[in-house]
Amino acid sequence: MDIYLATEHAYHLIPQFSVDVARDRVEQKKMNLITGTLGSLFSRSKPEELQLATVENRVEPFWLLEASSRTSYDRARTYTVPASGPEVKSVTVIGQDLPTVSQPKGGPAFILTGIEHCLQELQTRQTFDGITGNKVDFMKYVSAAKTEIADISTFAPEGVLVVPPQVKANAVVRQVTAEVVQPVENVQTIHEERVDIGTIDLNFRPIYAFEYEW
């Protein structure tokens, strides 16, 4: 099997709005957000009793991988072809004289043996949490505006907490490889078995976290 890996890239997703705008939105909805979570405990609380304690502006990592596979192979196969009627005792096909055989159900049939030339192509596009390595649907962030990070070791936007990835690229590459490498049945000869990991992107998505005190 031949495995081809794309070059790894890292990107910083550009926030769609500032932390100040996010804080204003949370302030307007804080009563509904909290009472909806904790129910009657906060049902009698007043907006002024919920005070903003801390604000955190951070980015969290996730992986985007695209992979495809191509397997070209041959396999032997027999075909049972029904004859036109019970009177048929043999059939000449491609210069071969083939006798008919009685079938448990229906009339006589003749047997052809051939080689099937097969091509199996699979592809996948997945996102993975950069902390746990679990498959998580972050596809809604993939098309967001972003800037490429030239050197992840020096990536430190001002006023932003960077949460570093705990899962390396090779771990998620193994996961997508397992998805596109599927067994084929009754293989006689494999002519090509290839896996292409076309995208290996580490993305940092912006998150605003607000802590309130009652």
Buried (B, 14 or more C-beta within 10 A) or exposed (E): EEBEBBEBBBBBBEBEEEBEEBBEEBBEEBBEBBBEEEEEEBEEBEEEEBEEEEBEBBBBBBBBBBBBBBBBBBBEEEEEEEBEEEEBEEBEEEEEEBEBEEEEEEBBBBEBEEEEEBEBEBBBBBBBBBBEBEBBEBEEBBEBEBEEBEEBEEBEBEEBEBBEBEBEBEEBBEBBBEBBBEEEEEEEEBEEBBBBBEBBBBBBBBBBEBEBEE
